[in-house]
Amino acid sequence: MFPTVEVSGDAFERGRRHGEQARGRVERSLANYARLFAFHGMAWDEVQRRGAEYRDLIGTFDAALLEELEGIARGAARPCGEILALNARTEILPPSFLAGADSGECTAIAVRPAASASGGTLLAQNWDWVGSQRDALIVLRVGESEQPACITLTEAGMLAKIGCNALGVGACLNILRSLFDGQHAGVPVHVLLRALLQRSSVRDAIAFCSRLSFGGSSNILMADRGGDAASLEFSPKGLRVVRASEKAGATLCHTNHFLHPEAAGWQAAQASNLSSLPRLERAREHAAARSRHGVEDLKKLLRDESAGLLSICRRPDPALPAEARIESVASVIMELAPGVMHIAPDVPSCADYQPVTLAKEVIAA
């Protein structure tokens, strides 16, 4: 299992503890991204310069989150520009990183109570990315302060990725690419993810995002213990919200292309072998095949290898260079009411899921 990093205190102290406890993994994360950016023609000095340009934007968005990033840099004994670059890596990576191979990542599903075997909301995702980054992952558990406690599977040095909070709100991430990405700066998605883990409901999260400006595109699939679920698709053109269709009933799936009708013209060209469409159809087929879904049912979906190397469960293609070798780095299933994350710390067909709780007292829930 990935190491758990416990942080608490004020924003800078939370960051300092994160950087100090996960220093080795932060260094690994930085080294991996330096190689990845170099593979796509960007020198690390230039990446840091561009990362530093996000400092004021992040500070205006949420001063406490900027303080936490500065704390991570202090604790890890690294320049803050590197930590800023990590957290803005999605926005800084050039469009060429999607070219030539299927670099589309992640299949996610939300299960509302009406379709849940336990009667509680479920949220799940395979995170597909460069396999070398698996050794840089941590489970970050953030204690309650002025914001609700939360837990997130993330890359060391980054504020958040997949996670849930003590109010029963969860978030997953699917990268998207639009024709308008990079035309202006906007809130980095990994900073936004942490801010969304401070919201009280899906409705609250939608209202929060509707006021923001985005420099890149992504989808954040969110759900809450009250039973609400929505895909928040955003790009520099704005935010669009996708709900489950009547046909899908109480489940909502998403992969790596826009689903909202108004966003149809936003989609950037995808590689001819991009698996986003077939993965979405396979997830929807799985969801439609049963009226009730439990944790074990979602494990079966996330372990699906029916399309070979382009399946929902992604094994690495040895024919590709390491920097383009996408695989399911980890898999997560969240039970939002009790605050439990079931994490497979490898390609999920090759690993057992292990429960990690938001708080120790939740274990018996």
C-alpha positions in Angstrom: 0.0 0.0 0.0 1.1 3.6 -0.5 2.4 5.4 2.6 -0.1 7.5 4.5 1.0 11.0 5.3 -0.9 12.7 8.2 -1.0 16.5 8.3 -2.7 19.0 10.5 -2.3 22.5 11.9 -2.4 25.7 9.9 -1.9 25.8 6.1 1.9 26.2 6.1 2.3 23.5 8.8 0.2 21.1 6.9 2.4 21.6 3.9 5.6 21.4 5.9 4.6 18.0 7.4 3.6 16.8 3.9 6.9 17.7 2.4 8.9 16.4 5.3 7.2 13.0 5.7 7.0 12.4 1.9 10.4 14.0 1.0 11.7 10.9 -0.9 8.5 10.5 -2.9 8.4 14.3 -3.7 11.9 14.0 -5.1 10.8 10.9 -7.1 7.8 12.8 -8.4 10.0 15.8 -9.5 12.5 13.5 -11.2 9.7 11.6 -13.1 8.1 14.9 -14.3 11.5 16.3 -15.3 11.9 13.3 -17.6 8.4 13.4 -18.8 8.6 17.1 -19.7 12.0 16.6 -21.4 10.5 13.8 -23.5 8.0 16.3 -24.7 10.6 19.0 -25.4 10.4 21.1 -22.3 13.4 21.7 -20.1 12.8 21.5 -16.4 14.1 25.1 -15.9 11.3 26.3 -18.2 8.7 24.1 -16.5 9.7 25.7 -13.1 9.5 29.2 -14.6 6.0 28.5 -15.9 5.0 26.9 -12.6 6.1 30.0 -10.7 3.7 32.1 -12.9 0.8 30.3 -11.1 1.8 31.6 -7.7 -0.2 34.8 -7.7 -3.2 33.1 -9.4 -3.3 30.4 -6.8 -2.8 32.9 -4.0 -5.8 34.9 -5.3 -7.9 31.8 -5.6 -7.1 30.5 -2.1 -4.3 32.1 0.0 -4.3 29.1 2.4 -3.6 26.6 -0.4 -0.7 28.7 -1.6 0.7 28.7 1.9 0.3 24.9 2.0 2.3 24.6 -1.2 5.0 26.8 0.2 5.0 24.6 3.3 5.5 21.5 1.1 8.5 23.1 -0.5 10.0 24.0 2.9 9.4 20.5 4.3 10.8 18.7 1.2 13.7 21.2 0.9 12.9 22.0 -2.7 12.4 25.3 -4.5 8.8 26.4 -4.4 8.8 26.8 -8.2 9.2 23.0 -8.5 6.2 22.4 -6.2 4.1 24.9 -8.1 5.1 23.2 -11.4 4.0 19.8 -10.0 0.6 21.2 -9.0 0.1 22.9 -12.4 1.6 20.0 -14.4 -1.7 19.3 -16.3 -1.9 22.9 -17.5 1.9 23.1 -18.4 2.1 19.8 -20.3 2.0 20.5 -24.0 -0.8 19.0 -26.2 1.9 16.8 -27.8 1.8 14.5 -24.8 -1.5 13.1 -26.2 -0.1 12.5 -29.6 1.0 9.2 -31.1 -0.3 6.9 -28.4 -3.4 6.4 -26.3 -2.5 8.7 -23.4 -6.2 9.3 -22.5 -6.5 8.4 -18.8 -9.0 7.2 -16.3 -12.4 5.6 -16.2 -14.8 6.8 -13.4 -18.2 5.9 -12.2 -20.6 7.2 -9.6 -23.4 5.0 -8.1 -26.3 6.8 -6.5 -28.1 5.2 -3.5 -31.0 3.9 -5.8 -28.4 1.7 -7.5 -26.2 0.9 -4.6 -26.3 -2.5 -2.9 -25.7 -0.9 0.5 -28.0 2.1 -0.1 -25.0 4.5 0.2 -23.3 6.5 -2.6 -20.3 5.0 -4.2 -17.6 6.7 -6.3 -14.8 4.9 -8.1 -12.0 5.4 -10.6 -9.0 3.8 -12.3 -6.2 6.3 -12.5 -4.3 5.7 -15.7 -0.9 7.5 -16.0 2.8 6.9 -16.5 3.7 3.8 -14.5 6.9 5.2 -13.0 4.7 7.7 -11.0 3.3 4.8 -8.9 6.3 5.0 -6.7 5.6 8.7 -6.0 2.0 8.2 -4.7 0.8 8.8 -1.2 -2.4 8.7 0.8 -2.7 12.2 2.3 -5.0 12.5 5.3 -5.7 16.1 6.3 -7.1 16.8 9.7 -10.0 19.0 10.4 -9.2 22.7 10.8 -11.1 25.6 9.3 -12.1 23.1 6.6 -13.5 19.6 6.9 -11.1 16.7 7.2 -10.3 14.9 3.9 -8.3 12.0 2.5 -6.9 11.9 -1.0 -4.8 9.5 -3.1 -2.3 12.0 -4.7 1.1 12.4 -6.1 3.6 13.4 -3.4 4.0 17.2 -3.5 0.5 17.8 -4.9 -2.5 19.0 -2.9 -5.0 16.4 -4.0 -6.3 14.1 -6.7 -8.9 11.4 -5.9 -10.5 11.8 -2.5 -13.4 12.4 -0.2 -14.1 14.6 2.9 -15.8 14.2 6.3 -19.0 15.7 4.9 -19.4 12.8 2.5 -18.3 14.6 -0.7 -16.0 12.8 -3.1 -14.2 13.7 -6.3 -12.6 11.8 -9.2 -10.6 13.2 -12.2 -10.7 12.6 -16.0 -8.3 14.7 -18.1 -9.9 16.3 -21.2 -8.4 18.3 -24.0 -10.2 21.1 -25.8 -9.3 23.3 -28.7 -8.9 26.3 -26.4 -6.5 24.9 -23.8 -3.6 27.2 -22.9 -5.0 30.4 -24.3 -5.0 32.0 -20.8 -4.1 31.0 -17.3 -6.7 29.5 -14.9 -6.9 27.6 -11.7 -4.8 24.4 -11.9 -7.0 21.3 -11.6 -5.0 19.7 -8.8 -5.4 22.9 -6.7 -9.1 22.9 -7.6 -9.5 19.3 -6.5 -8.3 20.2 -3.0 -10.7 23.2 -2.9 -13.6 20.9 -3.9 -12.7 18.6 -1.0 -13.7 21.6 1.2 -17.2 21.8 -0.3 -20.4 20.5 1.5 -22.2 18.9 -1.4 -22.2 18.5 -5.2 -24.6 21.4 -5.5 -22.2 23.6 -3.5 -19.3 22.4 -5.7 -21.1 23.3 -8.9 -21.9 26.8 -7.6 -18.3 27.2 -6.5 -16.9 26.2 -10.0 -19.4 28.3 -11.9 -17.5 31.4 -10.7 -14.1 30.3 -11.8 -12.0 30.7 -15.0 -10.0 27.7 -16.3 -6.9 27.6 -18.4 -7.1 23.9 -19.3 -9.8 21.2 -19.6 -10.8 18.3 -17.2 -13.8 16.5 -15.9 -14.3 16.1 -12.2 -16.9 13.5 -11.4 -18.4 14.3 -8.0 -20.9 12.6 -5.7 -22.1 13.1 -2.1 -23.6 11.0 0.6 -27.0 12.7 0.0 -27.2 10.9 -3.3 -26.3 13.6 -5.7 -23.8 13.0 -8.5 -22.6 15.1 -11.5 -19.7 15.4 -14.0 -18.2 18.9 -13.9 -16.7 19.3 -17.4 -14.7 22.5 -17.8 -12.4 24.2 -20.2 -11.4 27.8 -21.0 -14.9 28.1 -22.5 -16.5 27.6 -19.1 -18.2 24.9 -17.0 -20.8 22.4 -18.2 -22.6 19.9 -15.9 -23.6 16.4 -16.9 -26.1 14.4 -15.0 -27.1 10.7 -15.4 -29.5 10.1 -18.3 -32.8 8.3 -17.7 -31.4 5.3 -19.5 -28.4 5.2 -17.2 -30.6 5.5 -14.1 -28.7 6.0 -10.9 -25.2 5.6 -12.3 -23.0 8.1 -14.1 -19.8 7.1 -16.0 -17.1 9.3 -17.6 -13.8 8.8 -19.4 -11.7 11.3 -21.4 -14.0 13.2 -23.8 -16.7 15.8 -23.4 -20.2 14.5 -22.9 -22.3 17.7 -22.6 -24.0 18.5 -26.0 -22.9 22.2 -25.7 -19.2 21.0 -25.4 -19.3 18.9 -28.6 -17.3 21.6 -30.5 -14.7 22.0 -27.8 -13.1 18.6 -28.2 -9.5 18.6 -29.4 -8.6 16.0 -32.0 -7.8 12.6 -30.4 -5.4 10.0 -31.4 -7.0 7.4 -33.8 -6.5 4.6 -31.2 -7.7 6.6 -28.2 -9.8 4.3 -26.0 -12.0 6.9 -24.3 -15.2 6.0 -26.3 -15.0 2.2 -26.0 -14.1 2.5 -22.3 -17.1 4.6 -21.7 -19.4 2.2 -23.5 -17.9 -0.8 -21.6 -18.5 1.0 -18.2 -22.0 1.9 -19.2 -22.7 -1.7 -20.2 -21.4 -3.0 -16.9 -23.6 -0.4 -15.1 -26.7 -1.5 -17.0 -26.1 -5.2 -16.4 -27.3 -5.1 -12.8 -29.8 -3.1 -10.8 -27.6 -2.9 -7.7 -23.9 -2.3 -7.4 -21.6 -3.0 -4.4 -17.9 -2.6 -3.8 -17.2 -6.0 -5.3 -19.2 -5.2 -8.4 -17.1 -2.1 -9.0 -13.9 -4.1 -8.5 -15.1 -6.3 -11.4 -15.6 -3.2 -13.6 -12.3 -1.7 -12.7 -10.5 -5.0 -13.4 -12.1 -5.4 -16.8 -9.4 -6.3 -19.4 -11.8 -7.2 -22.3 -10.1 -4.7 -24.8 -6.5 -5.8 -24.1 -4.0 -3.0 -23.6 -6.8 -0.4 -24.2 -9.1 -1.7 -21.5 -10.6 -0.1 -18.5 -7.9 -1.9 -16.6 -4.8 -0.8 -18.3 -1.6 -2.9 -18.4 1.5 -1.1 -19.8 2.4 -1.6 -23.4 6.1 -2.7 -23.5 6.4 -1.6 -27.1 6.1 2.1 -26.0 8.8 4.2 -24.5 8.6 4.5 -20.7 7.4 8.1 -20.9 4.4 7.1 -23.0 3.6 3.8 -21.3 0.2 4.5 -19.8 -1.2 2.0 -17.3 -3.6 1.8 -14.4 -1.3 3.2 -11.7 -3.9 2.7 -9.0 -7.6 2.1 -8.5 -10.0 3.6 -5.9 -13.5 2.8 -4.7 -15.0 5.3 -2.2 -17.9 4.7 0.2 -18.8 8.3 0.9 -21.0 8.1 3.9 -18.5 6.3 6.2 -15.5 7.9 4.5 -13.8 4.7 3.3 -11.5 4.4 0.3 -10.7 1.0 -1.1 -7.3 1.3 -2.9 -5.6 -1.1 -5.2 -2.0 0.1 -5.3 -1.2 -1.3 -8.7 -2.9 -2.4 -11.9 -6.2 -3.5 -10.2 -6.3 -7.0 -11.8 -2.9 -7.6 -10.2 -3.6 -6.2 -6.7 -6.0 -6.5 -3.8 -8.0 -3.5 -2.7 -7.2 -2.3 0.8 -9.5 -0.1 2.9 -8.2 3.3 4.1 -10.4 5.4 6.3 -10.9 9.1 6.6 -10.5 8.8 10.4 -9.5 5.9 12.6 -12.9 5.9 14.3 -14.6 5.2 11.0 -13.2 1.7 10.8 -16.2 0.1 12.4 -18.7 2.0 10.2 
